[in-house]
């Protein structure tokens, strides 16, 4: 008999707690309705974004030839040839943090335009996380070496014709 009473008491307390939680949710809903304002979510989608939604672990890659993907394995491609005036996108593809910049480490002064955060303007100026990207327009003809400032052994080359 004592166990039955404890069980009934326990179930009563549990029902009381559950009803309080349910009541709190419905009050919140009522308040939103009473104010006449409902949250609005605007989503602009394209086919590229739709395909990305199916796999949130991999950032989308622009459908351009002038994209360098960065992973723990390095830059891919590590050598890219472009015409003067071409914008190259460096995109982070994994969970690491990477900082693409002109060689040489740590001064970043190989690319000839100055005014970046350390030396050359060819400098992301910070570590980038997965899905983030850095765009740089190569206006100067030549062979421009670059590296990952956070992992200086990872290097690549942009050839501007």
Secondary structure, 3 states (H helix, E strand, C coil): CHHHHHHHHHHHHHHHHHHHHHHHHHHHHHHHHHHCCCCCCCCCCCHHHHHHHCCCCCCCCCCCCCEEEEECCEEECCEEEECCCEEEEEEECCCCCECEEECCCCCCCCCCCECCCCCECCECCCCECCCCEEEEEECCCEEEEEEECCEEEEEEEEEEC
